[in-house]
Amino acid sequence: MGKLRFRQVHLDFHTSEKIVAVGDQFDPKAFAETLKEANVDSVTCFARCHHGMIYYDTRFPARHPGLKRDLLKEQIDACHAVGIRVPIYITVGWDEYMARLHPEWLERNPDGTPNGAGPLQAGWKKLCFNTPYVDYVIEQTIEVLEKFGGDVDGFFFDIIQQGPCCCSYCMEGMEKEGYDPADLKDRTAYANKILKQFKERMTGTIRKYHKDCSIFYNAGHVGPSIRETLDTYTHLELESLPSGGWGYDHFPITVRYVKNLGKEYLGMTGKFQKSWGDFIGFKNQAALEYECFTALAHGAKCSVGDQLHPTGAISRATYQLIGNVYKQVKEKEAWCDDVQAVSEIAVFTPEAIPRDYKKSEPVYALSPSILGVYRMLEESHYQFDIVDGESSFDPYSLLIFPDEIVFDEALKEKVRAYIARGGKVILSHASGMDPDRSQFLLEELGIRYVGEAEYSPDFIVAGPAFNEGLLDTEYVMYDRGFWVIPEEGTEVLAGIWNPYFNRAYNHFCSHVHTPVEKDSGYPAVTQKGNVIYFAHPIFSMYRRHGMRAYKQLVLNAIKRLLPEKLIETNAPTTAHMQLNYQKEQDRYVIHILHYIPERRSERIDTVEDVIPLYHISLKVRLGKEPKKVYLAPCMEALDFSCRDGYVEVVVPKVLGHEMVVFE
C-alpha cells in the first residue's frame, strides 16, 4: 500500500434517500482541482453510507434513487488523474436501508428492543455482525473490488462495533457454544468473538482480490482491545474530533499508546464547528492548526473530516480553510516523517484492566485517572508514552500506575522484574492491588492494606522532604483514599489528617466539608526504595477538582525518582512539548505547541487566538552534541551550548507551533 499520505480528507456522504437529486452538480475536474489546490493528497470517498445508499453502478437495489451517475467512479478517476489517493468508505454497523428491510438483523437489548434510535426518533439503528447482514456487506465489498480492480487504494469500514446482543442469532449461537446469555460478561465475550471473526473474514476476502490495498476498521477509538485483531489492519486512524465529543485530551492520550503498536497511524479531526454532518459549520483556523500540528508532533499523518453536499458540489470555502492549514503541514512534513518518540516515563492505561460491564459510556470515553495523569505530565513537559501489559517497560526510567490498575500475577511479576533492574514506579490508590481490591500484590510497595479511609474529605500534610512548591499547611483531599500501614523500611513522605467528622444530616460544619482536626496516624504518601505510593486517587482528583497541589505532590514524587528531566524549560504550563528522533537523518526534533482551547460555548472547546511566546529556553538531554540547531521549516539557525549532558538553546518566538531541530 505504500506509506500513508500526510494530508488527507475523510469525505462523508451520508445522504437520505428522500433527497431526489443527488450528485447532479458534481464536476469531476472542479472536485479534483479544489482538493489539489488545498494540498490534499488523499480523500476517502463513499461506496455505501449510513442510510444504506450506494453511490456507484451496482447490481444491488440500494443504489441511491436520486443518483443518475457513477459518482464513486468519477471521483476516483478525477482524483487519480492528479495524483490523489482515494480509499473507499463502506458502512457496516449502521445501514438504515437494511435495518428497515431486515429488522431481524438488528442488535437487540435484553428486553428485545433494538439497539439504536426508536421508531419515532431520527438516527441510526445498529445491525448485528452475527446475522446474514454480514454476508451482504462481504458481497457488496467484493463487487467494489471487482468493479474498480487496481483502482482500489484502500477500504475504510465504519462502525465496527458489536454490542452484547440478544437477537435470535446471538441467543442461538451463545447457547450452542456454551456462553450464558443471562451473563453480561459472557454476552460481551461472545460479541468480541463475533467482531474478531468479522475482521478476519473481511481482510481475508479482500486479500483474495487485492494484495496491498489499505484496510482500516473504525470504531471511534483505538485502545488495547485492538491488539487481538491488529494483523487485520494495515494502519490505524484515530478518530478524535475535539468538538464532537472526544475533547482535546483524547487524541494526545490515544496516540501515545498507538505510536508503539508498529503500524502507521493518522489523526482524524474535522473541519466542523461541532461534529460529523455539521453542514456549513466551520472550525476556527487556529483550532484546525492546533489539531493537525498536534498530530504531526506525535508522528501521525493528518485527516480532516468534511461532508459533501448532496448535490455533489464541493465547498470551496471548506477547502480554503483546509488548504490554509495543509499548506503549512506540507512545509513541515520532512521533520515529521518516520519519527520515534523519545520518552522517559510510561503510564499504564486503565483500558488494559478488566472493565465494569455495567457501565455504558461512549467508546471514546477515557478514565479520569488517565486524563489526570496526562494533564499533570503534559503541563510539566515530561516526555511519556501510554502502555499496557504487553508493552516493553525497558525503555522507560519510570512507570506510573494511576489509581485503578489492579494487578494479576503476570503484571505483578513483570513489574517486580522491572524494579529489580533498577526501574522506578509510582502507584496510587488501588493500583498494585489484587482484582478484588482486598490486598496489595506488589510486595515492593512496603505497605499493608487496612481499608477505605473512614473520613472523606480528609487532608494531606507533606513532610519537609516532600513539600517543595507547597504552602506549609494541610491540603484537602476531596475524594476518599485508603488507610494503609507502612512496613519496616518504608518512609512516610506525607500523612493523612482527619476532619472532626464526616458531613451528614446530624453533624455538619459550614457549607462543603468539615475542617481538619488531627493526624490520623496513617500515611498519605510512602516510599520504599524506588517505589512511591499515594493512598488517594490523586490522578482522578486532579482531573475532577483541578487543585494544583495535587499535581505538585506528584511532581515532587517524580523528582525524587527522576532527578533529571529530558527537557527543562521556562515555558508555561499551557505549552505542550514533544521530543522525537529521526533515525535516518540522525536528528532530534522538539515540537512546541502553544494553543489554548477555551470553552466559549456551552459544550464546545475551541481555539481562536494564537498567543505568542518569547524567549523560550530549552535544556535537552540528548546524550550527544549536535552539529547544528535550527528552526524548521524556516531554517533559522540558533546559537546553542552544551553543558552537563544538556544542549541549551533559546527559541526567540513560538507562534502556535514551532519545531526546534537538533541535527
C-alpha positions, 0 to 999 in steps of 0.5 A: 500500500505504500506509506500513508499520505500526510494530508488527507480528507475523510469525505462523508456522504451520508445522504437520505434517500428522500433527497431526489437529486443527488450528485447532479452538480458534481464536476469531476475536474472542479472536485479534483482541482479544489482538493489539489489546490488545498494540498490534499493528497488523499480523500476517502470517498463513499461506496455505501453510507449510513442510510444504506445508499450506494453511490456507484453502478451496482447490481444491488437495489440500494443504489441511491434513487436520486443518483443518475451517475457513477459518482464513486467512479468519477471521483476516483478517476478525477482524483487519480488523474492528479495524483490523489489517493482515494480509499473507499468508505463502506458502512457496516454497523449502521445501514438504515436501508437494511435495518428497515428491510431486515429488522431481524438483523438488528442488535437487540437489548435484553428486553428485545428492543433494538439497539439504536434510535426508536421508531419515532426518533431520527438516527441510526439503528445498529445491525448485528455482525452475527446475522446474514447482514454480514454476508451482504456487506462481504458481497457488496465489498467484493463487487467494489473490488471487482468493479474498480480492480487496481483502482482500489487504494484502500477500504475504510469500514465504519462502525465496527462495533458489536454490542452484547446482543440478544437477537435470535442469532446471538441467543442461538449461537451463545447457547450452542457454544456454551456462553450464558446469555443471562451473563453480561460478561459472557454476552460481551465475550461472545460479541468480541468473538463475533467482531474478531471473526468479522475482521478476519473474514473481511481482510481475508476476502479482500486479500483474495482480490487485492494484495496491498490495498489499505484496510482500516476498521473504525470504531471511534477509538483505538485502545488495547482491545485492538491488539487481538485483531491488529494483523487485520489492519494495515494502519490505524486512524484515530478518530478524535474530533475535539468538538464532537465529543472526544475533547482535546485530551483524547487524541494526545492520550490515544496516540501515545499508546498507538505510536508503539503498536508498529503500524502507521497511524493518522489523526482524524479531526474535522473541519466542523464547528461541532461534529460529523454532518455539521453542514456549513459549520466551520472550525476556527483556523487556529483550532484546525492548526492546533489539531493537525500540528498536534498530530504531526508532533506525535508522528501521525499523518493528518485527516480532516473530516468534511461532508459533501453536499448532496448535490455533489458540489464541493465547498470551496470555502471548506477547502480554503480553510483546509488548504490554509492549514495543509499548506503549512503541514506540507512545509513541515512534513520532512521533520515529521516523517518516520519519527520515534518518540523519545520518552522517559516515563510510561503510564499504564492505561486503565483500558488494559484492566478488566472493565465494569460491564455495567457501565455504558459510556461512549467508546471514546470515553477515557478514565479520569485517572488517565486524563489526570495523569496526562494533564499533570505530565503534559503541563510539566513537559515530561516526555511519556508514552501510554502502555499496557501489559504487553508493552516493553517497560525497558525503555522507560526510567519510570512507570506510573500506575494511576489509581485503578490498575489492579494487578494479576500475577503476570503484571505483578511479576513483570513489574517486580522484574522491572524494579529489580533492574533498577526501574522506578514506579509510582502507584496510587490508590488501588493500583498494585492491588489484587482484582478484588481490591482486598490486598496489595500484590506488589510486595515492593510497595512496603505497605499493608492494606487496612481499608477505605479511609473512614473520613472523606474529605480528609487532608494531606500534610507533606513532610519537609522532604516532600513539600517543595512548591507547597504552602506549609499547611494541610491540603484537602483531599476531596475524594476518599483514599485508603488507610494503609500501614507502612512496613519496616523500611518504608518512609512516610513522605506525607500523612493523612489528617482527619476532619472532626467528622464526616458531613451528614444530616446530624453533624455538619460544619459550614457549607462543603466539608468539615475542617481538619482536626488531627493526624490520623496516624496513617500515611498519605504518601510512602516510599520504599526504595524506588517505589512511591505510593499515594493512598488517594486517587490523586490522578482522578482528583486532579482531573475532577477538582483541578487543585494544583497541589495535587499535581505538585505532590506528584511532581515532587514524587517524580523528582525524587525518582527522576532527578533529571528531566529530558527537557527543562524549560521556562515555558508555561504550563499551557505549552505542550512539548514533544521530543522525537528522533529521526533515525535516518537523518540522525536528528532530534526534533522538539515540537512546541505547541502553544494553543489554548482551547477555551470553552466559549460555548456551552459544550464546545472547546475551541481555539481562536487566538494564537498567543505568542511566546518569547524567549523560550529556553530549552535544556535537552538531554540528548546524550550527544552534541549536535552539529547544528540547531535550527528552526524548521521549516524556516531554517533559522539557525540558533546559537546553542551550548552544551553543558552537563549532558544538556544542549541549551538553546533559546527559541526567540518566538513560538507562534502556535507551533514551532519545531526546534531541530537538533541535527 
